[in-house]
Amino acid sequence: MSPFADLARRFEALIYFVLVAGAAYYLRAFFRSHQRLGGAVFGLERETIQAQRGTALAMLFLSAFVFAALYVFVHVLSPALEPATDRSRPTPAYVATLAGTPGPVLAPTLPTLSPAQLTQISLGTPLSTLPPTPAAVPGVLSCSNPQATLTTPAFGDSLAGPVEARGSANIADFAFYKLEISGPATDGNWQTLSAGSTPVSEGALGSWDTSLYTPGSYSFRLVVYDAAGAGPPPCVIPITIIAIPR
């Protein structure tokens, strides 16, 4: 907002009062001049009174114009000219260390699927019968916050095809969340898979296609931010992406 607009809005009521008082004064002067004009005899006297009446009428119209112009400026033009960011929620600050910090790279362990297991594969459904990834994962933070946690996929799941991530992202003063992956196909860096700006409680957080990534062991995480760009520790789990023989 410009300094002039801020000043006008701050003293809006006082300016209206002055304009109304001035309009009342000039309206009274106009009627008095009109009454005096009826009793004037000399031409010079009539010209003087007519000039006074004209001045009062002009000031009366000027007061009304300024009143209307101030109202339009403060309540119509000024809000329309304000940048959108002045009226919206502040954009959360991104935490660069979370986005660019290399994640843990796990040694690929490609399981071999039997024909019976292949017949049970449902794309996007974790293969719980496959050997899980080892529990000890360097750098993995626990998903201890129930308001920022993953329920699907689970720790050590093996995934194939499209996958839907489910869980909760509903911390205090919520701003947004994102799902990220790190592993062989990302050179150990965290890569964003999807993001959302609406809080989620025990629901769908996003979906992605594992077939776009080289099979192997990966780290998958949910990061939730508040309006200040902070948040709880990321929920990180190990997963294994497998290829389905064609």
Residue pairs with C-beta under 8 A, 6 or more apart in sequence:
1 9
1 78
1 82
1 86
2 78
5 73
5 74
5 78
8 15
8 70
8 73
8 74
8 78
9 74
9 78
12 70
12 74
15 70
16 67
16 70
19 63
19 66
19 67
19 70
20 63
20 67
22 59
22 63
23 60
23 63
23 64
23 67
26 56
26 57
26 59
26 60
26 63
27 56
27 60
29 52
29 56
30 53
30 56
30 57
30 60
33 49
33 50
33 52
33 53
33 56
34 53
36 49
37 46
37 49
37 50
37 53
40 46
40 49
79 87
85 91
89 175
89 227
90 227
92 175
92 176
92 225
92 226
92 227
92 228
92 229
93 228
93 229
94 229
95 225
95 229
95 230
98 190
98 223
98 234
99 190
99 192
100 189
100 190
101 190
102 182
102 188
102 189
102 190
103 139
103 182
103 183
103 188
103 189
103 190
103 219
103 221
103 236
104 137
104 138
104 139
104 140
104 182
104 188
104 219
105 182
105 183
105 184
105 188
106 133
106 137
106 183
106 216
106 217
106 218
106 219
106 238
107 217
108 184
108 215
108 216
108 217
109 131
109 133
109 216
109 217
109 240
110 215
110 216
110 240
110 242
110 243
111 130
111 131
111 158
111 240
111 242
113 121
113 130
113 242
113 244
113 245
117 127
117 129
117 130
118 244
118 245
120 127
120 129
121 127
121 160
121 161
121 244
123 160
123 161
123 162
124 159
124 161
124 162
124 163
124 164
124 207
126 152
126 153
126 154
126 157
126 158
126 159
127 157
127 158
127 159
127 160
127 242
128 157
130 158
130 240
130 242
132 155
132 156
132 157
132 158
133 156
133 217
133 238
133 239
133 240
134 238
135 155
135 156
137 219
137 236
137 238
139 219
139 236
140 219
140 236
140 237
140 238
141 233
141 234
141 235
141 236
142 233
143 149
143 150
143 222
143 235
143 236
143 237
144 233
145 171
145 232
145 233
145 235
146 168
147 168
147 169
147 170
147 171
147 172
147 224
147 232
148 168
148 169
148 170
148 171
148 177
148 222
148 224
148 231
148 232
148 235
149 167
149 168
149 222
149 235
150 165
150 166
150 167
150 205
150 220
150 222
150 235
150 237
151 166
151 167
151 168
151 202
152 164
152 165
152 166
152 167
153 159
153 163
153 165
153 220
153 237
153 239
154 237
155 237
155 238
156 237
156 238
156 239
156 240
157 237
157 239
157 240
158 239
158 240
158 241
158 242
159 210
159 239
159 240
159 241
159 242
160 210
160 211
160 241
160 242
160 243
160 244
161 209
161 210
161 211
161 244
162 207
162 208
162 209
162 210
163 207
163 208
163 209
163 210
164 204
164 206
164 207
165 179
165 194
165 204
165 205
165 206
165 207
165 208
165 220
165 222
166 202
166 203
166 204
166 205
167 200
167 202
167 205
167 222
167 235
168 200
168 201
168 202
168 203
169 177
169 196
169 199
169 200
169 205
169 222
169 224
170 199
170 200
170 201
171 224
171 226
171 231
171 232
172 226
173 226
173 227
173 228
174 199
174 224
174 226
174 227
175 197
175 225
175 226
175 227
175 229
176 195
176 196
176 197
176 224
176 225
177 195
177 196
177 200
177 205
177 222
177 223
177 224
177 225
178 192
178 193
178 194
178 195
178 196
178 222
178 223
179 192
179 193
179 194
179 195
179 205
179 206
179 208
179 220
179 221
179 222
180 190
180 191
180 192
180 193
180 220
180 221
180 223
181 190
181 191
181 193
181 208
181 213
181 218
181 219
181 220
181 221
182 188
182 189
182 190
182 191
182 218
182 219
182 221
183 213
183 214
183 216
183 217
183 218
183 219
183 241
184 213
184 214
184 216
184 217
184 218
185 212
185 213
185 214
185 216
185 218
190 221
193 206
193 208
194 205
194 206
194 207
194 208
195 206
196 205
196 206
205 222
210 241
211 243
213 241
214 241
215 240
215 241
215 242
215 243
216 240
216 241
217 238
217 239
217 240
218 238
218 239
218 240
218 241
219 236
219 237
219 238
219 239
220 236
220 237
220 238
220 239
221 234
221 235
221 236
221 237
222 234
222 235
223 231
223 234
224 231
224 232
225 231
